[in-house]
Amino acid sequence: MRTHRFSTYFRPAVHLLLLWTALLVCSASPAMHVSSGHIYDEQGNRITIRGVNWFGAETDTRVVHGLWARNMTDMLDQMKSIGFNAVRVPFCPATLQSVPTNSIDFSKNPALQGLNSLQVLDVLAGELEKRGMYFLMDHHRPDCNAISPLWYINGYTEAQWIADLKFVAARYKDYRYFLGMDLKNEPYGAARWGSGNAAVDWNDAAERAATAVLSVAPQALIFVEGIGDGSYCTTVSSGIWWGGNINPQMCAPLDIPADRLVLSPHVYGPDVFSQSYFSAADFPSNMPAIWNSHFGDVQTQGYAVVLGETGGKYGAGDPKDKTFQDTLFAYLKQRDLRDVFYWSWNPNSGDTGGILNDEWTTVRQDKVALLQAFWAGAPNPPTTTTPTPAPTTPVPATPAPTSPVPITPVPTTPVPTAPADPVTSTSPTPSSSMSSSNGGGGSLDALLLMCVAFGAVQRWRIANRKQG
């Protein structure tokens, strides 16, 4: 009888408490998301990506470069002290296969002793997470040797590519500072957008990959680069960088949820290649119109645009490169296009150099000053250090080719490999404590329905927010 009286008198109060809790949960913003052309965190604060590329895990070392010279965590601390809050991490399929690494000085990195390539990648992700630094995983080279024009090559199929993307996304999906997946680095050459040829249309492949990634990591952002071509569905015809032309998005828009989609072009200066417009009589005043056509016009339509790569030697090579970078960052700041991953942290990038000088310790103060001036005044929500979650253990990625395989010419009408079927999650079975036989089940069911409905409305509003 006492138990019955307790439940009779206090059940309404318990239900009110549950209602208050459910409303708090339901009213919370979705996880990191895109809205009105910008990226927001789960509290609704706009994120400014002050990013840098740290390459190496896409090469035959299978780990980020520089670990022969310095400690990994010391370099991450140095990045953060400069002002970087995000790292783009290029990788290749073999790095996911838990293979032996090379190039690490274990006297400088004792914590990495005995770890394989995937475990070192996990350590890097964990150290970024601890520091409240965002990280973007970039599928950079299919054979760990060279950037490919398309997302598949001889010996590495579309199905393998998608399986590897899903593997990485599932592994890091529970990390608070995991931004998402850059689906493929720098489509160029045969890659098209909106041509109608399924074997070469990058936009269609990106949609298939995005669907697969979101099936295992629904909160991940999907970074889609442009193409190096101007043949179809675009007003741009020349002077295009690999991965640089996202203008076709206005002609053949991607069927990827609006709150997940980030367009990520690459743009460089004369240190990388001497485009004709760098020699024009009106350089650099001619550049804003060129950048508008390559990616700026798309930004005005309300899409989130994040430069995945830009950089150069900034006066230590072609003297025009300093003018190029000064003009670019002024243009970006004027347009409130603040999200950039600078190339690169590494000094051993032959045509750009790095933030670090050749000895891997001191920084290029002039490059740092350029970036810090660009960052000044940008939205900067506070980040917090968080415990590192254990990486999940998805189905192993499809093995990569054992050795680099030459790219075969693309036939005129080949049929691409069918992507792997998305993995659907199984809904958990409600526990007995939620059943109506224990009292209050009807109220709890109603609260659950309210929460689901509210969440669905919120997601619908974000996904269907007007572009522009």
BELLIN-V49198 format. One record per residue. N is the residue number from 0. RES is the residue in one small letter. OMEGA is omega in whole degrees, -180 to 180 (NA if undefined). Layout:
BEGIN
N|RES|OMEGA, N|RES|OMEGA
END
This chain:
BEGIN
0|m|-180, 1|r|178, 2|t|-180, 3|h|179, 4|r|-179, 5|f|-178, 6|s|-180, 7|t|-175, 8|y|-171, 9|f|-178, 10|r|177, 11|p|-180, 12|a|178, 13|v|-180, 14|h|177, 15|l|179, 16|l|178, 17|l|179, 18|l|180, 19|w|179, 20|t|-179, 21|a|179, 22|l|177, 23|l|-179, 24|v|-176, 25|c|-176, 26|s|179, 27|a|178, 28|s|173, 29|p|177, 30|a|-179, 31|m|-174, 32|h|179, 33|v|176, 34|s|176, 35|s|173, 36|g|180, 37|h|178, 38|i|-179, 39|y|176, 40|d|-174, 41|e|176, 42|q|-179, 43|g|177, 44|n|177, 45|r|178, 46|i|170, 47|t|-179, 48|i|175, 49|r|-164, 50|g|176, 51|v|175, 52|n|174, 53|w|-172, 54|f|179, 55|g|-179, 56|a|174, 57|e|-177, 58|t|-178, 59|d|174, 60|t|179, 61|r|177, 62|v|176, 63|v|-177, 64|h|176, 65|g|-180, 66|l|171, 67|w|-175, 68|a|-173, 69|r|176, 70|n|-178, 71|m|-175, 72|t|176, 73|d|180, 74|m|177, 75|l|177, 76|d|179, 77|q|176, 78|m|-176, 79|k|-179, 80|s|178, 81|i|-179, 82|g|177, 83|f|177, 84|n|-177, 85|a|179, 86|v|171, 87|r|-173, 88|v|174, 89|p|176, 90|f|173, 91|c|-174, 92|p|-177, 93|a|179, 94|t|-180, 95|l|-172, 96|q|177, 97|s|-179, 98|v|177, 99|p|177, 100|t|169, 101|n|177, 102|s|178, 103|i|170, 104|d|-174, 105|f|173, 106|s|176, 107|k|-178, 108|n|-175, 109|p|-179, 110|a|-179, 111|l|-179, 112|q|176, 113|g|-179, 114|l|176, 115|n|-173, 116|s|-180, 117|l|179, 118|q|176, 119|v|176, 120|l|176, 121|d|179, 122|v|179, 123|l|179, 124|a|180, 125|g|180, 126|e|175, 127|l|179, 128|e|180, 129|k|-176, 130|r|-178, 131|g|-180, 132|m|180, 133|y|175, 134|f|-180, 135|l|180, 136|m|-171, 137|d|175, 138|h|-164, 139|h|-177, 140|r|-178, 141|p|-179, 142|d|-180, 143|c|-175, 144|n|-175, 145|a|174, 146|i|-178, 147|s|177, 148|p|-177, 149|l|-178, 150|w|177, 151|y|175, 152|i|175, 153|n|-179, 154|g|177, 155|y|-171, 156|t|174, 157|e|-180, 158|a|178, 159|q|178, 160|w|-179, 161|i|178, 162|a|180, 163|d|177, 164|l|179, 165|k|180, 166|f|-178, 167|v|-179, 168|a|179, 169|a|-176, 170|r|-173, 171|y|-174, 172|k|-178, 173|d|177, 174|y|-176, 175|r|-173, 176|y|173, 177|f|-180, 178|l|-177, 179|g|-172, 180|m|166, 181|d|-164, 182|l|-180, 183|k|179, 184|n|166, 185|e|169, 186|p|-179, 187|y|176, 188|g|-176, 189|a|-176, 190|a|179, 191|r|178, 192|w|177, 193|g|-179, 194|s|-175, 195|g|178, 196|n|-174, 197|a|-177, 198|a|-175, 199|v|-177, 200|d|-178, 201|w|-178, 202|n|179, 203|d|178, 204|a|179, 205|a|178, 206|e|179, 207|r|180, 208|a|-180, 209|a|178, 210|t|-179, 211|a|-180, 212|v|-178, 213|l|177, 214|s|180, 215|v|-179, 216|a|-172, 217|p|179, 218|q|-180, 219|a|170, 220|l|-178, 221|i|179, 222|f|-179, 223|v|178, 224|e|177, 225|g|179, 226|i|180, 227|g|-172, 228|d|175, 229|g|-174, 230|s|-173, 231|y|162, 232|c|-176, 233|t|175, 234|t|-178, 235|v|-177, 236|s|-177, 237|s|178, 238|g|-175, 239|i|176, 240|w|172, 241|w|-179, 242|g|-168, 243|g|-174, 244|n|174, 245|i|178, 246|n|179, 247|p|177, 248|q|-179, 249|m|179, 250|c|-179, 251|a|-175, 252|p|-180, 253|l|175, 254|d|178, 255|i|-177, 256|p|-175, 257|a|-179, 258|d|178, 259|r|-168, 260|l|172, 261|v|176, 262|l|-167, 263|s|179, 264|p|173, 265|h|180, 266|v|-177, 267|y|-178, 268|g|-173, 269|p|175, 270|d|-179, 271|v|176, 272|f|-176, 273|s|175, 274|q|-176, 275|s|-177, 276|y|176, 277|f|180, 278|s|-179, 279|a|-178, 280|a|-178, 281|d|174, 282|f|6, 283|p|-177, 284|s|178, 285|n|-170, 286|m|-179, 287|p|179, 288|a|178, 289|i|179, 290|w|176, 291|n|-177, 292|s|-178, 293|h|-177, 294|f|-175, 295|g|179, 296|d|178, 297|v|178, 298|q|-179, 299|t|177, 300|q|176, 301|g|178, 302|y|173, 303|a|179, 304|v|179, 305|v|177, 306|l|-178, 307|g|177, 308|e|164, 309|t|-180, 310|g|-179, 311|g|-177, 312|k|172, 313|y|176, 314|g|179, 315|a|176, 316|g|175, 317|d|-178, 318|p|179, 319|k|-177, 320|d|177, 321|k|177, 322|t|177, 323|f|-176, 324|q|178, 325|d|-179, 326|t|180, 327|l|-176, 328|f|173, 329|a|177, 330|y|-179, 331|l|-179, 332|k|-180, 333|q|-180, 334|r|-175, 335|d|176, 336|l|-164, 337|r|-171, 338|d|-174, 339|v|166, 340|f|-178, 341|y|176, 342|w|5, 343|s|171, 344|w|-176, 345|n|171, 346|p|-174, 347|n|170, 348|s|-167, 349|g|-175, 350|d|-180, 351|t|-168, 352|g|-176, 353|g|170, 354|i|177, 355|l|170, 356|n|-171, 357|d|-179, 358|e|176, 359|w|-177, 360|t|-179, 361|t|-175, 362|v|171, 363|r|-175, 364|q|-180, 365|d|176, 366|k|179, 367|v|179, 368|a|177, 369|l|-177, 370|l|-179, 371|q|175, 372|a|178, 373|f|-179, 374|w|-173, 375|a|178, 376|g|179, 377|a|176, 378|p|-174, 379|n|179, 380|p|-180, 381|p|173, 382|t|180, 383|t|175, 384|t|-176, 385|t|173, 386|p|-179, 387|t|176, 388|p|175, 389|a|178, 390|p|175, 391|t|-178, 392|t|178, 393|p|176, 394|v|-178, 395|p|179, 396|a|178, 397|t|-179, 398|p|177, 399|a|176, 400|p|-178, 401|t|177, 402|s|-180, 403|p|-179, 404|v|-179, 405|p|180, 406|i|179, 407|t|179, 408|p|-179, 409|v|177, 410|p|-174, 411|t|-179, 412|t|177, 413|p|176, 414|v|-179, 415|p|176, 416|t|-179, 417|a|179, 418|p|177, 419|a|179, 420|d|176, 421|p|178, 422|v|178, 423|t|-179, 424|s|179, 425|t|180, 426|s|179, 427|p|177, 428|t|180, 429|p|179, 430|s|-177, 431|s|-178, 432|s|180, 433|m|-176, 434|s|-178, 435|s|-179, 436|s|178, 437|n|177, 438|g|175, 439|g|-177, 440|g|180, 441|g|180, 442|s|-180, 443|l|177, 444|d|179, 445|a|178, 446|l|179, 447|l|179, 448|l|177, 449|m|-177, 450|c|-180, 451|v|-179, 452|a|180, 453|f|179, 454|g|180, 455|a|178, 456|v|180, 457|q|-179, 458|r|178, 459|w|-180, 460|r|-179, 461|i|-176, 462|a|-175, 463|n|177, 464|r|-176, 465|k|176, 466|q|178, 467|g|NA
END
